[in-house]
Amino acid sequence: MPAARRIDVVLFLIALVWGSSYLAAKTVTGALPVTAVLFARYAISALACAGLVASRRRVRRWTRTEVRAGSLLGVTQAAVLVLETYGVAHTSAANAGLIISLTIVLTPLLDRTARSRRLPWTFFVAAGLCVLAVGLLTSSTGLHALRLGDALVLAAAVVRAGHVALVGRLTARRPMDSLHLTTVQTVVGSALFLAPALTYLPDLAHSSATTWSQLIYLALFCSVFAFLAQTWAVQRTSASRASLLLGSEPIWAVAIGISLGGERLTVWASLGAVLMIAGTYWGQAIERTHRTTTAETVEEDRTCPTPTPTSV
């Protein structure tokens, strides 16, 4: 298989497992409390990361910067998963996968890692389209107050956008080992959820094989594999191509929720799904073009000599 095709397959698999994570999380939270699910997910991920670190042929030195950044990112990532997991427990997997994709248009608004010009007005039109889509998704059976699950996933999208922006700020121009960062985050998450999950550990230990298989899937595939594979793939292809393939995550969330979870979308919710996917793709394309143009302008300003005044 050609290298480019292999990279595309990896990105495709990442989007697929992320899209499937919402149905897996919804199913497993029906058998266990959310805090027990999160602790198990983090603990299994931490053990897997520790195993990967130990299996390396060449030992890489840990740095204080990696530990500090990983600890802070572990807290923000835990906040995302708390909101996301509680949210998906109270809404459909399809809705959760679509609403969380708001992160794509929210992240550029929070990202301040580079000094750039104001985003074009078309980006805010795309963002408004996404907001309209959320309204259609959450009010598909008539106007009513925002449901708890949808509101929590919406909050998760905001916090996730802040988390992504923070990743960019903490790792910009600082050489860090991705596996070290992931390991620290999973250890921090395990520590944060240990106390809330203590009373449910007997239930966790006596869970069925199906529940454990879902927990292992969420930990190893949706967390460890997805993060490390994303880093590997993005380093070997263009950011535009990577974002395009990873952007298919909400499509997979809807497809898996309907086909495997037995969920249904009303006509209005289906329109909301189409608007959400269109709005996020459009906003992503506008932001990418804007970022490229800004970078080229900055580079031209650096290379062009500053004119000096001449005497007459």
Number of C-alpha atoms within 10 A of each C-alpha: 6 6 10 11 10 12 21 17 14 19 25 18 20 25 24 22 21 23 28 26 26 30 27 24 24 23 18 21 22 11 15 17 16 23 22 22 25 28 25 23 25 30 21 23 29 24 16 18 23 18 12 13 16 11 10 9 7 8 9 10 8 12 12 9 15 21 17 14 19 26 21 17 24 24 16 21 22 21 17 22 18 18 21 27 24 22 27 26 25 18 19 23 29 28 27 33 27 28 27 22 26 27 21 22 26 21 21 21 17 15 18 13 15 12 10 14 10 9 14 11 10 13 22 16 14 22 22 16 21 27 18 15 27 24 16 23 27 23 17 18 12 9 10 9 9 13 13 15 22 25 20 26 30 23 19 27 25 19 22 27 25 22 24 20 19 21 18 15 16 18 15 12 8 10 10 18 14 14 18 20 21 24 26 23 26 32 21 22 27 23 14 18 22 19 13 15 20 13 12 17 16 10 13 20 9 10 13 11 9 12 20 18 13 19 25 17 21 28 25 20 19 24 22 23 20 21 15 14 17 19 13 15 19 16 12 12 14 10 12 14 13 20 17 15 18 21 20 20 26 29 20 22 26 28 17 22 26 17 10 11 17 8 16 14 18 12 13 18 21 17 15 27 26 15 21 28 23 16 27 25 20 19 26 23 16 19 20 16 13 18 17 11 14 17 15 12 12 13 11 11 11 10 8 8 8 8 6 6 6 5 4 3
